[in-house]
């Protein structure tokens, strides 16, 4: 059996929600809460510790989409949405709100596990990509700071680019800091001296 998840189930129909909860439990998951609406979804996720959100409704409304956006901003997690009716605008809005799987034609208990597995895999892949992008942006920002600090050292101390970097690296080792931190400190000091 694969990983087990804590699931928050939002379903307008109590009978259908009960059948879905039974299917989720049979697959080894725990339904930490079952609600009829997505109101205050972020608070519900925080209170229950839900790792996955499953929403089943006839047609998602604007309030549901806004709740999903809040959750995605505050604490991203896989979101599966099952709907009976949809249109292109609603699909685009759901994906933009952070939905990992959007399934039209409602939720059938037998389909829950495979769709859940795919949605979690897609969510994890998307999160890994976002993490890589964030690291690349941070690295680029650090490089810019280091380049600007080297420029100051080259101009003020008449050093070569290589010697300027060596000076930054040496100061970083002496102070047990990263080169980017030393470079940022140098830029801050240079700004004050202008």
C-alpha positions as CSV (number, residue, x, y, z in Angstrom):
1,X,0.0,0.0,0.0
2,X,1.3,3.5,-0.9
3,X,1.5,6.6,1.3
4,X,-1.5,7.5,3.4
5,X,-2.9,11.0,3.5
6,X,-5.0,13.1,5.8
7,X,-7.9,14.3,3.6
8,X,-10.4,17.1,4.0
9,X,-13.6,16.2,2.0
10,X,-15.9,18.9,0.8
11,X,-19.1,17.5,-0.6
12,X,-22.6,19.1,-0.9
13,X,-24.3,15.7,-0.9
14,X,-23.9,13.8,2.5
15,X,-24.8,10.4,1.0
16,X,-22.2,10.7,-1.8
17,X,-19.6,12.1,0.8
18,X,-20.2,9.0,2.9
19,X,-19.5,6.7,-0.1
20,X,-16.4,8.6,-1.0
21,X,-15.1,8.6,2.6
22,X,-15.6,4.8,2.7
23,X,-13.6,4.4,-0.6
24,X,-10.8,6.7,0.9
25,X,-10.6,4.7,4.1
26,X,-10.5,1.5,2.1
27,X,-7.5,2.9,0.3
28,X,-5.8,3.6,3.6
29,X,-6.4,7.3,3.9
30,X,-7.9,9.2,6.8
31,X,-10.7,11.7,6.3
32,X,-10.0,14.3,8.9
33,X,-13.1,16.3,8.3
34,X,-16.2,16.3,6.0
35,X,-17.8,19.6,5.2
36,X,-20.7,20.7,2.9
37,X,-19.0,23.9,1.7
38,X,-15.5,25.3,1.1
39,X,-16.1,28.4,3.3
40,X,-13.1,29.2,5.6
41,X,-11.1,26.4,3.8
42,X,-7.7,27.7,4.9
43,X,-8.8,27.7,8.6
44,X,-10.2,24.2,8.2
45,X,-7.0,22.9,6.6
46,X,-4.9,24.5,9.5
47,X,-7.3,23.1,12.1
48,X,-7.4,19.6,10.7
49,X,-3.9,19.2,9.4
50,X,-5.3,18.0,6.1
51,X,-2.7,17.1,3.5
52,X,-5.1,16.7,0.6
53,X,-8.4,18.5,-0.2
54,X,-11.1,16.8,-2.2
55,X,-14.0,18.9,-3.4
56,X,-17.1,17.4,-5.0
57,X,-19.9,19.8,-6.1
58,X,-22.3,20.3,-8.9
59,X,-20.6,23.5,-10.2
60,X,-17.9,25.5,-8.4
61,X,-18.8,29.1,-7.5
62,X,-16.6,32.2,-7.1
63,X,-16.4,31.8,-3.3
64,X,-15.1,28.3,-3.6
65,X,-12.4,29.4,-6.0
66,X,-11.4,32.3,-3.7
67,X,-11.1,29.8,-0.8
68,X,-8.9,27.6,-3.0
69,X,-6.7,30.5,-3.9
70,X,-6.3,31.4,-0.2
71,X,-5.2,27.8,0.6
72,X,-2.8,27.7,-2.3
73,X,-1.2,30.9,-1.2
74,X,-1.0,30.0,2.5
75,X,-0.3,26.3,2.5
76,X,-0.2,24.6,-0.9
77,X,-1.4,21.0,-1.1
78,X,-3.0,18.7,-3.6
79,X,-6.6,19.7,-4.4
80,X,-8.9,17.4,-6.4
81,X,-12.1,18.9,-7.7
82,X,-15.0,16.8,-9.0
83,X,-17.8,18.6,-10.7
84,X,-21.0,17.6,-12.5
85,X,-21.0,20.6,-14.8
86,X,-18.2,22.9,-16.1
87,X,-17.1,25.3,-18.7
88,X,-13.7,26.4,-20.1
89,X,-13.6,29.5,-17.9
90,X,-14.3,27.5,-14.7
91,X,-11.6,25.0,-15.6
92,X,-9.0,27.7,-16.2
93,X,-10.1,29.4,-12.9
94,X,-9.8,26.2,-11.0
95,X,-6.3,25.4,-12.3
96,X,-5.3,29.0,-11.6
97,X,-6.6,28.6,-8.0
98,X,-4.3,25.6,-7.5
99,X,-6.5,22.6,-8.3
100,X,-4.3,19.6,-9.2
101,X,-7.0,17.5,-10.8
102,X,-10.3,18.8,-12.2
103,X,-12.7,16.0,-13.1
104,X,-16.0,16.6,-14.9
105,X,-18.8,14.1,-14.5
106,X,-18.8,13.9,-10.7
107,X,-17.1,11.8,-8.2
108,X,-17.4,8.1,-8.3
109,X,-15.9,6.2,-5.3
110,X,-14.1,3.7,-7.5
111,X,-12.3,6.5,-9.4
112,X,-11.0,8.3,-6.3
113,X,-7.8,6.4,-5.6
114,X,-6.3,6.5,-9.1
115,X,-7.2,10.2,-9.6
116,X,-5.8,10.9,-6.1
117,X,-2.5,9.2,-6.9
118,X,-2.1,11.2,-10.2
119,X,-3.1,14.5,-8.6
120,X,-0.6,14.0,-5.8
121,X,2.2,13.1,-8.2
122,X,1.4,16.2,-10.4
123,X,1.3,18.4,-7.3
124,X,4.7,17.1,-6.1
125,X,6.1,17.6,-9.5
126,X,4.8,21.1,-9.7
127,X,6.1,21.9,-6.2
128,X,9.5,20.6,-7.1
129,X,9.5,22.8,-10.2
130,X,8.5,25.8,-8.2
131,X,11.3,25.1,-5.7
132,X,13.8,24.9,-8.5
133,X,12.6,28.2,-9.9
134,X,12.8,29.8,-6.5
135,X,16.4,28.5,-6.0
136,X,17.4,29.8,-9.4
137,X,15.9,33.2,-8.7
138,X,17.7,33.4,-5.4
139,X,21.0,32.2,-6.9
140,X,20.6,34.9,-9.7
141,X,19.9,37.6,-7.1
142,X,22.9,36.5,-5.1
143,X,25.1,36.6,-8.2
144,X,23.9,40.1,-8.9
145,X,24.8,41.2,-5.4
146,X,28.2,39.6,-5.6
147,X,28.9,41.2,-9.0
148,X,27.9,44.6,-7.7
149,X,30.1,44.2,-4.6
150,X,33.0,43.1,-6.8
151,X,32.5,46.2,-8.9
152,X,32.8,48.4,-5.8
153,X,36.0,46.6,-4.7
154,X,37.4,46.9,-8.2
155,X,36.6,50.6,-8.4
156,X,37.6,51.6,-4.9
157,X,40.6,49.3,-4.3
158,X,41.7,49.1,-7.9
159,X,41.5,45.3,-7.8
160,X,41.0,42.9,-10.7
161,X,37.7,41.0,-10.8
162,X,39.4,37.8,-9.6
163,X,41.1,39.6,-6.7
164,X,37.8,41.3,-5.7
165,X,36.1,38.0,-5.5
166,X,39.0,36.5,-3.6
167,X,38.7,39.4,-1.1
168,X,34.9,38.7,-0.7
169,X,35.5,35.0,-0.3
170,X,38.3,35.6,2.3
171,X,36.1,37.9,4.4
172,X,33.3,35.3,4.2
173,X,35.6,32.6,5.5
174,X,36.9,34.8,8.3
175,X,33.4,35.7,9.4
176,X,32.0,32.3,8.8
177,X,29.4,33.7,6.4
178,X,28.4,33.2,2.8
179,X,30.0,35.3,0.1
180,X,26.6,36.7,-0.8
181,X,26.1,37.9,2.8
182,X,29.5,39.7,2.8
183,X,28.6,41.2,-0.6
184,X,25.3,42.5,0.7
185,X,27.0,44.0,3.7
186,X,29.5,45.7,1.5
187,X,26.7,47.1,-0.7
188,X,24.8,48.4,2.4
189,X,28.0,50.1,3.7
190,X,28.8,51.6,0.3
191,X,25.2,53.0,0.1
192,X,25.6,54.7,3.5
193,X,28.9,56.3,2.5
194,X,27.4,58.0,-0.6
